[in-house]
Amino acid sequence: MSIPVGETSTWFLAAQEFARLADEKSNGRIKINLFANNQLSGGDNVKAIEFLIQGKNDLSYDSTIFYSLVDEKFGVISAPFLFKDWADVDQKLGGEGGEALKALLREKGIEPLGLGQNGFRQVTNNSRQIKTPDDLKGLKFRIPGIKMYVDLWELFGANPVQMSFPELFPALQQGVVDGQENPIDLIHSTKFYEVQKYLTMWNYSFDAIVMGMNKKLFDSLHPEDQEILREAATAANEYQVKLSREKESQQIAELEQLMEVHYPTEEELNAFKEKVSPIYEKYGPVWGQELLDAFRN
């Protein structure tokens, strides 16, 4: 099983719980070996998913952002302001949206064993507090290497810059870029507060984590073993979400002491939502209207 992040992450801890439960429920018959930091694919996020599809890896726990680099349809989850808050996430991922995502995974040759959550992506910078779309104008922001994010940040009038995550801290420190966007756990654990002054909690884009298994392998298993894996995965995903949210609450409280944190009003958020409507016009056909509607209804 491949995990793209390190052994202290909630992703890896949940994968450990999954392996433990599968071992316990199968009386030691099912053994799952875990590999952090995408060791099995030389650290390459896209290759890790391709290896899963090809059956070179048996299982993985991967962000839908990485999946969108394999097929742009998975980018629907990251669509701007698609989810309002955690309750909205739970409702949509637990309902029609989640089922549509699972159907797409199966089409790709991956059996979905459930979803974890990496959280909402927030924005930090060193120039000014972000309260309106105009506040983003002219600023350089590091973003993930996804075309939709490039288009989105250009709509805001910002200058999106793509660089690897390890390069980001020194780039912020040296002023090569003004800011960045990431979930709270990464903002806190990477100590961006040492080189960034402002944090805006705008929940502008969401990351889900897919616990997936090569479908051919899953289908070849005895139904009882399939059920064991499903039960173990369900418990592990619930554990990851609980752990992630508890950790995030604590981290936000700490960041409020270390940075100037802004919580946008409904009116402020509406201005951002209006600004990004062209993204839906452009990428709606890419994602597919049916898939998008499953998350918007």
C-alpha positions in Angstrom: 0.0 0.0 0.0 1.3 3.4 -1.1 0.8 6.6 0.9 2.1 9.9 -0.5 3.0 11.5 2.8 5.1 10.8 5.9 4.6 8.4 8.8 3.4 11.1 11.2 0.5 12.2 9.0 -3.1 11.3 9.7 -3.1 9.5 6.3 -0.3 7.1 7.4 -1.8 6.6 10.9 -5.2 5.6 9.3 -3.4 3.3 6.8 -1.7 1.6 9.9 -5.2 1.2 11.5 -6.5 -0.3 8.2 -3.6 -2.8 8.1 -4.1 -3.7 11.8 -7.8 -4.3 11.4 -7.5 -6.3 8.2 -4.9 -8.5 9.9 -7.0 -8.9 13.1 -10.3 -9.6 11.3 -8.7 -12.1 8.9 -6.9 -13.9 11.8 -3.5 -13.0 10.2 -4.3 -14.1 6.7 -4.4 -10.5 5.2 -1.1 -8.7 5.6 -0.7 -5.1 4.3 2.7 -3.6 4.0 2.8 0.2 4.1 5.2 2.5 2.2 5.2 6.2 3.1 6.2 9.1 0.8 5.3 7.2 -2.4 8.5 5.1 -2.0 7.0 2.5 -4.5 6.8 5.1 -7.3 10.0 7.0 -6.5 8.0 9.9 -4.9 6.0 10.4 -8.1 2.3 11.1 -7.2 0.9 10.4 -10.6 2.9 7.2 -11.1 1.6 5.9 -7.7 -2.0 6.1 -9.0 -1.0 4.7 -12.4 0.8 1.8 -10.6 -2.5 1.2 -8.6 -4.5 1.0 -11.9 -1.9 -1.3 -13.5 -1.8 -3.6 -10.4 1.9 -2.9 -9.6 0.6 -1.6 -6.3 -2.3 -3.3 -4.5 -3.6 -0.3 -2.5 -3.1 3.4 -2.0 -4.4 6.4 0.0 -4.2 9.3 -2.4 -5.6 12.9 -2.7 -8.2 13.6 -5.4 -5.8 16.4 -6.6 -3.3 13.7 -7.6 -6.1 11.7 -9.3 -7.1 14.8 -11.3 -3.6 14.7 -12.9 -4.6 11.2 -14.2 -8.1 12.2 -15.2 -9.3 15.8 -15.1 -12.8 14.6 -14.0 -11.5 14.0 -10.5 -10.8 17.7 -10.3 -14.5 18.3 -9.6 -13.9 17.8 -5.9 -11.4 20.7 -5.9 -13.9 23.1 -7.7 -13.9 26.5 -6.0 -16.4 27.0 -3.2 -18.1 23.7 -4.0 -18.4 22.9 -0.3 -19.4 25.3 2.4 -18.2 23.6 5.6 -17.6 20.2 7.1 -21.3 19.4 7.4 -21.7 20.1 3.7 -18.7 17.8 2.9 -20.1 15.0 5.0 -23.5 15.2 3.3 -22.2 15.4 -0.3 -19.4 12.8 0.1 -21.8 10.5 1.9 -24.4 10.9 -0.7 -24.9 11.3 -4.5 -21.5 13.0 -5.0 -19.5 10.3 -3.2 -21.3 7.6 -5.1 -20.6 9.3 -8.4 -16.9 9.5 -7.4 -16.8 5.8 -6.6 -18.4 5.0 -10.0 -15.6 7.0 -11.7 -12.9 5.2 -9.7 -14.3 1.8 -10.7 -14.3 2.8 -14.4 -10.5 3.5 -13.9 -10.0 0.0 -12.5 -9.9 1.0 -8.8 -12.2 -0.4 -6.1 -13.0 2.5 -3.7 -12.8 1.4 -0.1 -14.0 4.8 1.2 -12.8 8.4 1.6 -10.7 10.3 4.0 -10.3 14.1 4.2 -7.3 16.3 3.8 -9.4 19.4 4.5 -10.1 22.8 3.1 -7.4 24.8 1.5 -6.7 28.2 3.1 -4.5 31.0 1.9 -1.6 32.7 3.5 0.6 35.7 2.4 3.0 38.3 3.6 1.6 41.4 2.0 -1.9 42.1 3.2 -5.1 40.5 4.6 -7.2 38.9 1.9 -10.8 40.1 2.2 -11.8 40.8 -1.4 -10.8 39.4 -4.8 -8.9 42.7 -5.4 -6.6 41.9 -2.5 -5.1 39.1 -4.5 -4.2 41.2 -7.5 -0.6 41.3 -8.5 0.5 38.9 -5.7 2.6 35.8 -6.5 1.1 32.6 -5.1 2.5 29.1 -5.2 -0.2 26.7 -6.3 -0.3 22.9 -7.1 0.5 22.1 -10.8 -3.1 21.8 -12.0 -4.5 23.8 -14.9 -7.8 24.6 -13.2 -5.9 26.2 -10.3 -3.8 28.2 -12.7 -7.0 29.5 -14.4 -8.6 30.2 -11.1 -5.8 32.3 -9.7 -5.4 34.2 -12.9 -9.1 35.1 -12.6 -8.3 36.7 -9.2 -5.6 38.8 -10.9 -2.9 37.0 -9.0 0.3 35.5 -10.5 0.2 31.7 -9.9 3.6 30.0 -9.7 4.1 26.2 -9.8 6.9 24.7 -7.7 7.4 21.6 -5.7 6.4 21.6 -2.1 9.9 21.3 -0.7 10.9 24.5 -2.5 8.0 26.5 -1.0 9.3 27.5 2.4 12.6 29.0 1.2 10.7 30.7 -1.7 8.4 32.3 0.9 11.3 33.2 3.1 13.2 34.9 0.3 10.1 36.6 -1.1 10.2 34.7 -4.4 6.5 34.2 -3.9 4.2 36.3 -1.7 1.9 33.5 -0.5 0.6 30.0 -0.8 -2.6 27.9 -0.3 -2.8 24.6 1.5 -4.8 22.8 4.2 -4.3 23.9 7.8 -2.3 20.8 8.7 0.4 21.7 6.1 0.4 25.4 7.0 1.0 24.5 10.6 3.3 21.5 10.4 5.5 23.3 7.8 5.7 26.3 10.1 4.6 28.8 7.4 3.7 31.1 10.2 7.4 31.8 10.5 7.5 33.4 7.1 3.8 34.4 6.6 1.9 37.1 8.4 -1.7 36.7 7.1 -4.1 33.8 7.0 -7.6 33.8 5.4 -10.0 31.0 6.4 -12.1 31.0 3.2 -12.5 27.2 2.5 -12.0 27.9 -1.2 -11.1 24.4 -2.3 -11.4 20.9 -0.7 -9.1 17.9 -0.7 -10.6 14.4 -0.3 -8.4 11.2 0.1 -9.3 8.0 -1.7 -8.6 4.7 -0.1 -8.4 2.6 -3.3 -7.5 -1.0 -4.2 -6.7 -2.5 -7.6 -10.1 -3.6 -8.8 -9.0 -6.9 -10.5 -7.3 -7.9 -7.2 -10.3 -6.9 -5.1 -12.7 -8.8 -7.4 -10.5 -11.9 -7.2 -10.9 -12.1 -3.4 -13.4 -14.3 -1.6 -16.5 -12.2 -0.7 -15.7 -12.7 3.0 -12.3 -11.2 2.5 -13.8 -8.3 0.5 -16.1 -7.6 3.4 -13.2 -7.7 5.9 -11.3 -5.1 3.8 -14.4 -2.9 3.5 -15.1 -3.0 7.3 -11.4 -2.3 8.1 -11.3 0.6 5.6 -14.6 2.1 6.9 -13.2 2.2 10.4 -9.8 3.5 9.2 -11.4 6.3 7.2 -13.6 7.4 10.1 -10.5 7.4 12.3 -8.6 9.6 9.8 -11.4 12.1 9.5 -11.8 12.3 13.3 -8.1 12.6 13.9 -7.7 15.2 11.1 -10.5 17.5 12.4 -9.4 17.3 16.1 -5.8 18.1 15.0 -7.0 21.0 12.8 -9.1 22.6 15.6 -6.0 22.6 17.8 -3.8 23.9 15.0 -6.2 26.8 14.1 -6.2 27.9 17.8 -2.4 28.0 17.7 -2.2 29.8 14.4 -4.6 32.5 15.8 -1.8 33.3 18.2 0.9 33.4 15.6 -0.7 35.0 12.5 -3.4 37.6 11.7 -6.4 35.4 10.9 -9.4 36.6 8.9 -12.7 34.8 8.7 -14.6 36.2 5.7 -18.2 37.3 6.0 -20.9 35.8 3.8 -20.9 38.9 1.7 -17.1 38.7 1.2 -17.3 35.1 0.2 -20.1 35.8 -2.3 -17.7 38.3 -4.1 -15.1 35.5 -4.5 -17.8 33.0 -5.7 -19.0 35.4 -8.3 -15.5 36.0 -9.5 -14.9 32.2 -10.1 -18.1 31.5 -12.1 -16.1 31.3 -15.4 -14.3 28.2 -13.9 -17.5 26.3 -13.8 -18.3 27.4 -17.4 -14.9 26.2 -18.6 -14.5 23.0 -16.6 -18.2 21.9 -16.3 -17.9 20.1 -19.7 -14.5 18.6 -18.6 -15.9 17.2 -15.3 -19.2 16.3 -16.9 -22.5 18.0 -15.9 -23.9 14.9 -14.3 -20.8 14.5 -12.0 -20.9 18.2 -11.1 -24.6 18.2 -10.4 -24.1 15.2 -8.0 -22.0 17.5 -5.8 -24.1 20.7 -6.3 -27.5 19.2 -5.6 
